Amino acid sequence: MKDSFSLRHLLFQLALSAGFLHGVPASAVDWTITNLGTLGGPTSGVSGINNRGQVVGGADIDNVYSHAFLYDGTSMHDLYTLVGGMYSWANSINVRGQVVGVSQTNTQDNHAFLYDGTSMRDLLTLGGRYSQATSINASGQVVGSSMLGDGYTWHAFLYDGSNMRELGLNSPQSAAFSINTGGQIVGSYWDASWTFLHAYLLDSQTLRVLDMLGGGKGNYALGINDSGQVVGASEISGDSVPVHPFLFDGTTMHDLQTLGGSFGEATGINARGQVVGWSKISGDAADHAFLYEGGVKRDINTFPEVVADGWQGSTRFGPFINDSGQIAGTEFRGGLDRAFLLHPQTTSRYMTTVDTIALFNLGCAQTNQSGLLILDFGQPWVRNGVYGTIFPGTTNRFASIAGIENAVKFFFNGYYICGGRGSMTVAVGTNNFGSRTNFVTGQEWGRMVTRLNNYVVNNRDRLAVVGASDIEMNYNPPARSRAWVDGYASTSPVMYYNYGDAAGCPPVGTCNNGWTEEDIWYVSWGNAARPFPVPQIYLTNGAQARQWQALAAYGRTTHGTEVFIPAALTQWQACRDPNRTCRPSERNTPVQAWYQMMNVLHGVVGDPIRVQNILYSSDITWQN
């Protein structure tokens, strides 16, 4: 049975009285902030982000005109305008890099455009002077709104690659704001009497009108994910706060409330159900972006990293979120709007203790993180018949399997009891160094992970556990590592992650220490434990990302196997920890590594790699 709220509260109070939360916990960075800059002028704003982390919006080129931009993870690129136009704005980008928005034309009208990577195409209108494209899906279907020939009425449209057509909503005025991979469209339309503004979900030819949150007269839908979950805003009847953000889960409308002010909107939702939007705060002094997950809404302006960065607020340009949890939007600073990107990350750790208080505190320190993290307990060891590990960076500090297992449970408790808001997978790791890397130590690790999995399943929600090993080419020849993974698979139904390297492997050269691509495929994807790799992407030149892309291509081509890669691992913090040094070439930041890995996974035309939408980011540290 899962813990009730009252039991969690009691356990939290007991933890306080027992001293588990005393002292200063090791640091845990939740987000990296990137200021995307401008195109030369003073301001910029965001209107969309895709699953590759490419961001679009508009940025000033001078003090008068703005141009549509595309940010590719490194820099902001000017998409210019339709021929003869002076300004443009990009609203959406799909995973193929196709961008849609609005641009002035040579006749000074505003037309919807489609940018295909090289040039803008005018999508024209439904007969009037103006149109605007608001969303594009992976298939290239475009939705938006266009003026009709009467010169004042606007109708929602769908552009299917050849022509623009009305959606047929039988409304005097309508708009389409978002389209998902399956072609479901959301937006709003007025009823025939111009009395009620309705949010709608259009699935093929089936129109579903979404309920108001109260007895108000208006709501509108702004975003939809591939599961058909919808977000937007709705009036609240009889409430002093007239408009609230909502989440429609396919059955029920949920009021997400505001941050205390009079108005709020939910503007984006990803595949994991994380919702972003903006809200007035108490007193309506400013607009603040929010993140809603796990039933909790958080003011992004209160995130420690955001506070340290000096934001004054966030504006109504978004924000937007992709499936990896990256958030793009517009911050307000010094009287100016600036485009930003928030990159989520977890903190993995080289463990040097199994002290239960320390592990509880570490779990508690990471309650605002979601995704995947690794707890690395070092190389396999056996002492006086007791199985365990030698801690990383030491020569003889031994931790038993029982001690590790108990410590990890306390880490779970810290994350859960302190209010972990997202969903976290904890990878309990060893490595493949030394002669004790063998079938039997793999069995013992598998048994421990199985017990930990039973503990999580029976006692914790929002948490999962997997086994893990830092399998590195230079630590051992392949035979020992293959034996360890076979031992693990023989005793545990729980998968494991290989968070090792591919030193020397193609396209760089020949794999080190007698390893082959087949060996790495086997320990990373191909054995009975159904593992996945979490590659070390330490190098700033992108070589490690290219190696793992080549290995994934090898597995897909040679074995026809799943080639999913859950996360990219960096050592940016470890390189800065006391008494630790790294070469500059090994100091990839979590953001840099994520873009390197995601870009190669999307590959090129004809590449056999399956495009993946989610890639987590974790940075390892020596801090315990």
Secondary structure, 3 states (H helix, E strand, C coil): CCCCHHHHHHHHHHHHHHCCCCCCCCCCCCEEEEEEECCCCCCEEEEEECCCCCEEEEEECCCCCEEEEEECCCCEEEEECCCCCCCEEEEEECCCCCEEEEEECCCCCEEEEEECCCCEEECCCEEEEEEEEEEECCCCCEEEEEEECCCCCEEEEEECCCCEEECCCCCCCEEEEEECCCCCEEEEEECCCCCCEEEEEEECCEEEECCCCCCCCEEEEEEECCCCCEEEEEECCCCCCCEEEEEECCCCEEECCCEEEEEEEEEEECCCCCEEEEEEEHHHCCEEEEEEECCEEEEHHHCHHHHHHCCCEECCCCCEECCCCCEEEEEEECCEEEEEEEEECEEEEECCCCCHHHHHHHHHHCCCCCEEEEEECCEEEEECCEEEEECCCCCCCEEEHHHHHHHHHHHHHHHHHCCCCCCEEEEEEEECCCCCCCHHHHHHHHHHHHHHHHHHHHHCCCEEEEEEEECCHHHCCHHHHHHHHHHHHHHCCCCEEECCCCCCCCCCCCCHHHCCHHHHHHHHHHCCCCCEECCECCCCCCHHHHHHHHHHHHHHHHHCCCCCCCEEEECCCHHHCCCCCCCHHHCCCHHHHHHHHHHHHHCCCCCCCCCCCCCEEEEEECCC
